[in-house]
Amino acid sequence: MSKYRRAPSGEWLAYPKPTPEQIDYESFRFTKYAGLSLVENRKGRVYLIMEHDFYEKFLDAVRKKFGNISAANVNNATLEAVKNWVEEVASK
């Protein structure tokens, strides 16, 4: 009788915060990016719309602090501002 590989359980998809270690099925591990995309796609996102003048000031501040306005630096600056705000509100 032939051996079949273990079928993936759909259970890990229901985890609220999946990690790469929870992806144990071989088809998701054939490349690190296939499994990682499944984890990254579950992360929260916030879309922020700013007035143009304020957006230009924000980009100038990012350029001043990080040196350029790459997507990673804009993301880091936004995340830092949100974390500071959450800590301020939580401490009240």
N, C-alpha and C positions, 0 to 999 in steps of 0.2 A: 504494500500500500504506500502510495507516495505521501511525502510530508508536505503539508501546506504551510506557508508562512502565516504567522499570526495576523489576523485581520485587525485593522486599526479600530480602536474604540472611539466613538464620537464623544466620549466623556470629557476628554481634555479640552475640547472646544468650548465647553460650558464653564470652564474655570474663569473667574472674573479677571484674574491677572496671570495669564499663561507665561511661562518662561521657556527658553529653549530646551531646558532639561526635561520638561514635560512632554516634549515631542519625541516619542520613542519609536515611531513607525519609520521604517527604512526609506520609504519614498519621500518623506519630508526631510531626510538627512542626506540626500544625494548631493546636495550642495548646501553650504551654510546659509545661503540667501533664501532658499525656499522655505525653510523652517523659520528663519528670522523674520521673514515678511509676515508670516502668520501671527507672530508675537507682536510685531510693530503695528500691525493693522488694528489690534485691540486697544491700543493706547488712546487716551483721550485727546481731543483736539479742540482748540478754540480759534474761531475765525474772527479777526478784529478788523473793523472798518474804521479808518481815521480820516479826518479832514486833511486835505492836502498840505496845508501850512503846518499842522501839527506833525504830520508824517515826515515832512522834510526836517523838522527839528529833531524828531526821533532818530532819523537816519544820520543826522549830523552828530548826535550824541553817541550813537553806535560807532561811527567812524572815529570819534575822538577817543572812546574807551578801548576799542578793539583794533583799530588801525584800518579796517575796511568794513564794507557793508555786505559781506557774503551772507548767504542764506543761513549758514551755521551761526554766524555772529548775531544776526538779527534774532534768530531763535533763542540763543543764549541770553541776549539782553532782555527779551520779552519774558522768558522764563524766570530770570532773576527778579524782574519787577513784580511779576505775579507772586513769586514766593515771598518777597518782602511784604507785599500787601496782605497775603494770607496770614503771615506771622503777626502782622500788626493787628489785624482784625481778631485773630485767635487770642491775642494777649489781653484784649479788652474784657 
